[in-house]
Amino acid sequence: MTKIRNSDLHMHSTASDGGYSPKELVEKCAGVGLRIISLTDHDTVQGIRPAIETAKPLNITVIPGIEFSTKFKGKSVHILGFGIDWTNEELNTMLTKQRDMRRRRLDTILEKLVNVGLVVNAEDVLKHVDGGSIGRPHVAKALIEYGYVKDVAEAFDRYLAEGQPCYVDKENEMSVKEAIEWIHKTNGIAVVAHPSYYGLDEAIGDWVSKWSLDGIEVYHRDHSEEDIRRYEKLCTEIEIQTGSSLLRTGGSDFHHEDYGRVPGRLGETRLADTYAHQVIERLEKN
Protein backbone atom coordinates (compact mmCIF):
# COMPACT_ATOMS: atom_id res chain seq x y z
CA MET A 1 0.00 0.00 0.00
CA THR A 2 1.31 3.47 -0.88
CA LYS A 3 1.99 5.52 2.20
CA ILE A 4 0.01 8.76 2.49
CA ARG A 5 2.51 11.62 2.42
CA ASN A 6 0.86 14.82 3.55
CA SER A 7 3.36 15.79 6.25
CA ASP A 8 6.40 18.08 6.41
CA LEU A 9 8.18 18.49 9.75
CA HIS A 10 10.90 20.96 8.79
CA MET A 11 10.28 24.47 7.44
CA HIS A 12 11.17 28.10 8.11
CA SER A 13 9.33 31.42 8.09
CA THR A 14 10.36 35.06 8.25
CA ALA A 15 10.59 34.63 12.03
CA SER A 16 14.06 33.29 11.17
CA ASP A 17 15.45 33.05 7.64
CA GLY A 18 12.47 31.93 5.58
CA GLY A 19 10.89 33.87 2.76
CA TYR A 20 7.24 33.83 3.88
CA SER A 21 5.51 34.98 7.04
CA PRO A 22 4.14 32.18 9.25
CA LYS A 23 0.63 32.98 7.98
CA GLU A 24 1.70 32.92 4.32
CA LEU A 25 3.69 29.72 4.85
CA VAL A 26 0.77 27.85 6.41
CA GLU A 27 -1.52 29.02 3.62
CA LYS A 28 1.00 27.71 1.08
CA CYS A 29 1.02 24.37 2.96
CA ALA A 30 -2.75 24.21 2.62
CA GLY A 31 -2.45 24.98 -1.06
CA VAL A 32 -0.23 21.95 -1.70
CA GLY A 33 -2.26 19.60 0.50
CA LEU A 34 -0.02 19.29 3.55
CA ARG A 35 -1.95 18.31 6.66
CA ILE A 36 0.67 17.87 9.42
CA ILE A 37 3.53 20.37 9.60
CA SER A 38 6.10 21.72 12.02
CA LEU A 39 7.44 25.26 11.91
CA THR A 40 11.08 24.91 12.95
CA ASP A 41 12.58 28.38 12.79
CA HIS A 42 16.19 28.85 13.85
CA ASP A 43 16.56 29.69 17.55
CA THR A 44 13.15 31.37 17.82
CA VAL A 45 9.53 30.48 18.54
CA GLN A 46 8.03 33.82 17.48
CA GLY A 47 6.30 32.36 14.43
CA ILE A 48 4.46 29.57 16.22
CA ARG A 49 1.39 31.47 17.47
CA PRO A 50 0.43 32.94 14.04
CA ALA A 51 1.14 29.59 12.39
CA ILE A 52 -1.23 27.75 14.75
CA GLU A 53 -3.92 30.43 14.45
CA THR A 54 -3.76 30.33 10.65
CA ALA A 55 -3.79 26.52 10.57
CA LYS A 56 -6.94 25.96 12.63
CA PRO A 57 -9.56 26.85 10.00
CA LEU A 58 -7.45 25.16 7.31
CA ASN A 59 -7.57 21.76 9.05
CA ILE A 60 -3.78 21.64 9.38
CA THR A 61 -2.03 20.30 12.48
CA VAL A 62 0.97 22.41 13.51
CA ILE A 63 3.52 20.76 15.78
CA PRO A 64 5.37 23.60 17.55
CA GLY A 65 9.04 23.36 16.65
CA ILE A 66 12.47 24.94 16.72
CA GLU A 67 15.88 24.30 15.17
CA PHE A 68 18.81 24.90 17.50
CA SER A 69 22.27 25.71 16.16
CA THR A 70 24.91 23.80 18.13
CA LYS A 71 28.55 22.78 18.01
CA PHE A 72 29.98 19.29 18.45
CA LYS A 73 33.75 18.89 18.33
CA GLY A 74 34.04 22.06 16.29
CA LYS A 75 31.35 21.11 13.77
CA SER A 76 28.00 22.85 13.34
CA VAL A 77 25.09 20.53 14.14
CA HIS A 78 21.40 21.41 14.06
CA ILE A 79 18.98 19.84 16.53
CA LEU A 80 15.23 19.96 15.91
CA GLY A 81 12.82 20.24 18.81
CA PHE A 82 9.23 19.07 18.24
CA GLY A 83 6.30 19.75 20.55
CA ILE A 84 8.18 22.13 22.81
CA ASP A 85 6.33 24.36 25.27
CA TRP A 86 6.99 27.51 23.26
CA THR A 87 5.43 29.69 25.98
CA ASN A 88 7.99 28.57 28.57
CA GLU A 89 9.40 31.73 30.20
CA GLU A 90 12.88 30.33 30.80
CA LEU A 91 13.15 29.16 27.18
CA ASN A 92 12.06 32.55 25.86
CA THR A 93 14.57 34.37 28.05
CA MET A 94 17.33 32.19 26.67
CA LEU A 95 16.15 32.75 23.08
CA THR A 96 16.13 36.52 23.62
CA LYS A 97 19.81 36.28 24.55
CA GLN A 98 20.38 34.22 21.40
CA ARG A 99 18.78 36.96 19.28
CA ASP A 100 20.99 39.59 20.93
CA MET A 101 24.02 37.45 20.14
CA ARG A 102 22.97 37.16 16.50
CA ARG A 103 22.67 40.97 16.27
CA ARG A 104 26.24 41.39 17.53
CA ARG A 105 27.36 38.71 15.08
CA LEU A 106 25.77 40.65 12.22
CA ASP A 107 27.90 43.70 13.04
CA THR A 108 31.04 41.56 12.89
CA ILE A 109 30.00 40.02 9.55
CA LEU A 110 29.42 43.49 8.11
CA GLU A 111 32.88 44.57 9.29
CA LYS A 112 34.41 41.56 7.55
CA LEU A 113 32.51 42.37 4.37
CA VAL A 114 34.03 45.87 4.41
CA ASN A 115 37.46 44.25 4.65
CA VAL A 116 36.84 42.50 1.32
CA GLY A 117 35.46 45.63 -0.31
CA LEU A 118 31.72 45.08 0.18
CA VAL A 119 29.85 47.80 2.06
CA VAL A 120 26.40 46.79 3.34
CA ASN A 121 24.26 48.85 5.72
CA ALA A 122 22.82 46.98 8.69
CA GLU A 123 19.38 48.45 7.93
CA ASP A 124 19.38 46.75 4.54
CA VAL A 125 19.91 43.39 6.26
CA LEU A 126 17.48 43.98 9.11
CA LYS A 127 14.61 44.88 6.77
CA HIS A 128 14.56 41.18 5.82
CA VAL A 129 14.25 40.14 9.49
CA ASP A 130 10.63 39.98 10.61
CA GLY A 131 11.39 40.75 14.25
CA GLY A 132 12.89 37.32 14.81
CA SER A 133 16.24 35.62 14.49
CA ILE A 134 18.96 37.20 12.31
CA GLY A 135 20.81 34.73 10.09
CA ARG A 136 23.37 34.69 7.29
CA PRO A 137 20.65 34.27 4.64
CA HIS A 138 19.44 37.76 5.56
CA VAL A 139 22.94 39.07 4.81
CA ALA A 140 22.88 37.11 1.54
CA LYS A 141 19.63 38.82 0.51
CA ALA A 142 21.22 42.22 1.05
CA LEU A 143 24.29 41.20 -0.96
CA ILE A 144 21.99 40.24 -3.84
CA GLU A 145 20.18 43.58 -3.66
CA TYR A 146 23.51 45.43 -3.74
CA GLY A 147 24.50 43.46 -6.84
CA TYR A 148 27.51 41.85 -5.17
CA VAL A 149 26.26 38.29 -5.83
CA LYS A 150 23.59 36.76 -8.04
CA ASP A 151 21.99 34.41 -5.48
CA VAL A 152 22.14 33.04 -1.93
CA ALA A 153 24.36 30.12 -2.93
CA GLU A 154 27.01 32.47 -4.34
CA ALA A 155 26.86 34.64 -1.22
CA PHE A 156 27.63 31.63 0.94
CA ASP A 157 30.20 30.11 -1.40
CA ARG A 158 32.21 33.33 -1.69
CA TYR A 159 31.72 35.06 1.64
CA LEU A 160 29.45 33.59 4.34
CA ALA A 161 30.03 29.84 4.60
CA GLU A 162 32.43 28.34 7.13
CA GLY A 163 35.96 28.79 5.84
CA GLN A 164 35.08 31.86 3.78
CA PRO A 165 36.40 35.36 4.59
CA CYS A 166 33.25 36.81 6.18
CA TYR A 167 32.15 33.81 8.24
CA VAL A 168 31.70 34.50 11.96
CA ASP A 169 31.15 31.86 14.64
CA LYS A 170 28.26 32.40 17.04
CA GLU A 171 29.18 33.46 20.57
CA ASN A 172 28.98 30.72 23.18
CA GLU A 173 27.13 28.42 20.80
CA MET A 174 25.28 25.73 22.72
CA SER A 175 26.36 22.12 22.63
CA VAL A 176 24.32 19.22 21.28
CA LYS A 177 23.80 18.11 24.87
CA GLU A 178 22.48 21.52 25.92
CA ALA A 179 20.06 21.69 22.99
CA ILE A 180 18.65 18.26 23.81
CA GLU A 181 18.31 19.27 27.47
CA TRP A 182 16.41 22.47 26.56
CA ILE A 183 14.04 20.52 24.33
CA HIS A 184 13.36 17.90 26.98
CA LYS A 185 12.99 20.57 29.69
CA THR A 186 10.17 22.07 27.63
CA ASN A 187 8.46 18.67 27.08
CA GLY A 188 9.65 18.29 23.50
CA ILE A 189 11.28 15.67 21.32
CA ALA A 190 14.88 16.12 20.14
CA VAL A 191 15.88 15.02 16.62
CA VAL A 192 19.17 15.51 14.80
CA ALA A 193 18.52 17.47 11.59
CA HIS A 194 19.91 16.47 8.16
CA PRO A 195 22.72 14.24 9.55
CA SER A 196 24.31 13.79 6.12
CA TYR A 197 25.69 17.32 6.50
CA TYR A 198 28.02 16.49 9.37
CA GLY A 199 29.94 13.25 8.91
CA LEU A 200 29.19 12.38 12.54
CA ASP A 201 27.18 9.18 12.13
CA GLU A 202 29.27 7.32 14.71
CA ALA A 203 28.48 9.95 17.35
CA ILE A 204 24.70 9.80 16.98
CA GLY A 205 24.44 6.55 18.91
CA ASP A 206 26.24 8.20 21.83
CA TRP A 207 23.81 11.12 21.73
CA VAL A 208 20.99 8.60 22.07
CA SER A 209 22.55 6.56 24.87
CA LYS A 210 24.06 9.47 26.86
CA TRP A 211 21.63 12.34 26.27
CA SER A 212 18.43 10.58 25.13
CA LEU A 213 18.25 11.98 21.60
CA ASP A 214 14.81 10.92 20.39
CA GLY A 215 15.22 10.56 16.65
CA ILE A 216 16.95 11.16 13.32
CA GLU A 217 15.75 13.23 10.39
CA VAL A 218 16.04 10.44 7.85
CA TYR A 219 13.94 11.92 5.04
CA HIS A 220 15.39 15.35 4.27
CA ARG A 221 15.27 17.28 1.00
CA ASP A 222 19.03 16.92 0.53
CA HIS A 223 19.20 13.22 1.42
CA SER A 224 19.80 10.92 -1.53
CA GLU A 225 18.23 7.48 -1.69
CA GLU A 226 21.56 6.13 -0.44
CA ASP A 227 21.49 8.56 2.49
CA ILE A 228 17.95 7.50 3.36
CA ARG A 229 18.90 3.82 3.37
CA ARG A 230 21.95 4.61 5.50
CA TYR A 231 19.96 6.47 8.14
CA GLU A 232 17.13 3.95 8.17
CA LYS A 233 19.77 1.31 8.87
CA LEU A 234 21.49 3.51 11.48
CA CYS A 235 18.20 3.98 13.34
CA THR A 236 17.72 0.22 13.52
CA GLU A 237 21.31 -0.39 14.63
CA ILE A 238 21.09 2.21 17.39
CA GLU A 239 17.77 0.79 18.59
CA ILE A 240 19.35 -2.67 18.89
CA GLN A 241 22.43 -1.28 20.66
CA THR A 242 20.62 1.00 23.10
CA GLY A 243 17.17 -0.51 23.51
CA SER A 244 15.70 2.87 22.56
CA SER A 245 12.84 3.43 20.13
CA LEU A 246 13.94 6.10 17.67
CA LEU A 247 11.66 8.37 15.68
CA ARG A 248 12.25 8.82 11.96
CA THR A 249 11.30 12.31 10.82
CA GLY A 250 11.71 14.35 7.67
CA GLY A 251 10.83 17.43 5.75
CA SER A 252 11.61 19.92 3.04
CA ASP A 253 13.66 22.37 5.14
CA PHE A 254 11.73 24.89 3.05
CA HIS A 255 12.81 28.54 3.20
CA HIS A 256 11.82 29.90 -0.22
CA GLU A 257 11.56 28.62 -3.76
CA ASP A 258 14.98 30.02 -4.73
CA TYR A 259 16.77 29.03 -1.53
CA GLY A 260 19.54 26.42 -1.43
CA ARG A 261 21.82 24.73 -3.91
CA VAL A 262 18.92 22.71 -5.30
CA PRO A 263 15.90 25.03 -4.95
CA GLY A 264 12.54 23.36 -4.57
CA ARG A 265 8.89 24.17 -4.12
CA LEU A 266 6.95 23.51 -0.96
CA GLY A 267 5.29 20.11 -1.16
CA GLU A 268 7.96 18.41 -3.27
CA THR A 269 9.59 16.77 -0.23
CA ARG A 270 7.04 15.03 1.98
CA LEU A 271 7.09 12.77 5.01
CA ALA A 272 4.82 9.76 5.32
CA ASP A 273 1.98 10.58 7.72
CA THR A 274 2.79 7.42 9.67
CA TYR A 275 6.01 8.99 10.93
CA ALA A 276 4.32 12.31 11.77
CA HIS A 277 1.67 10.49 13.79
CA GLN A 278 4.43 8.65 15.68
CA VAL A 279 5.86 12.02 16.71
CA ILE A 280 2.43 13.20 17.87
CA GLU A 281 1.84 9.95 19.80
CA ARG A 282 5.23 10.25 21.52
CA LEU A 283 4.44 13.85 22.50
CA GLU A 284 1.10 12.80 23.98
CA LYS A 285 3.00 10.47 26.31
CA ASN A 286 5.39 13.21 27.51
Secondary structure as GFF3:
##gff-version 3
##sequence-region A 1 286
A	DSSP	beta_strand	7	11	.	.	.	ID=ss1
A	DSSP	alpha_helix	22	31	.	.	.	ID=ss2
A	DSSP	beta_strand	36	39	.	.	.	ID=ss3
A	DSSP	alpha_helix	48	55	.	.	.	ID=ss4
A	DSSP	three_ten_helix	56	58	.	.	.	ID=ss5
A	DSSP	beta_strand	61	72	.	.	.	ID=ss6
A	DSSP	beta_strand	75	82	.	.	.	ID=ss7
A	DSSP	alpha_helix	89	115	.	.	.	ID=ss8
A	DSSP	alpha_helix	122	126	.	.	.	ID=ss9
A	DSSP	alpha_helix	136	145	.	.	.	ID=ss10
A	DSSP	alpha_helix	152	155	.	.	.	ID=ss11
A	DSSP	pi_helix	156	160	.	.	.	ID=ss12
A	DSSP	alpha_helix	176	185	.	.	.	ID=ss13
A	DSSP	beta_strand	189	192	.	.	.	ID=ss14
A	DSSP	three_ten_helix	195	197	.	.	.	ID=ss15
A	DSSP	alpha_helix	201	211	.	.	.	ID=ss16
A	DSSP	beta_strand	215	220	.	.	.	ID=ss17
A	DSSP	alpha_helix	225	242	.	.	.	ID=ss18
A	DSSP	beta_strand	247	251	.	.	.	ID=ss19
A	DSSP	alpha_helix	273	285	.	.	.	ID=ss20
###
